[in-house]
Amino acid sequence: MGYNTAAKTDPESVIDEEWGGMWFLKETLESDHVGFSILELEPDGKGMEHDESDSGQEEIYYVAVGTAEIELPDADETVTLEEDELIRIDPGESRQICNRSDERVKLVLVGAPL
């Protein structure tokens, strides 16, 4: 088959529901070259600080709903993204996604190459 479909909740969330949810859809979509995830964070929620030095994967974050802050500790900088804004991050750059707003935030996360 030349395509696959999926729903956000086909895989189980990898974070506790009280903080929002994170769904890794790469395997569900049977993707060989692109990672694709949905992240939803409740107010005061945050993702895991990490970099992709080992994988060499660059990531793009798109804010679909709300406002997110992307902390970049190596650059000693925080980038605020509003709805419909994006950021691309080099593999070696440490990053952490935070929701400091009063509303749930929803992001689409894309990473490549795998």
Secondary structure, DSSP 4 states (H G I P E B T S, - for coil): -------TTSSPPSS-GGGEEEEE-HHHHT-SS-EEEEEEE-TT-B---B--TTTT-EEEEEEEES-EEEEEGGGTEEEEE-TT-EEEE-TTS-BEEE--SSS-EEEEEEEE--
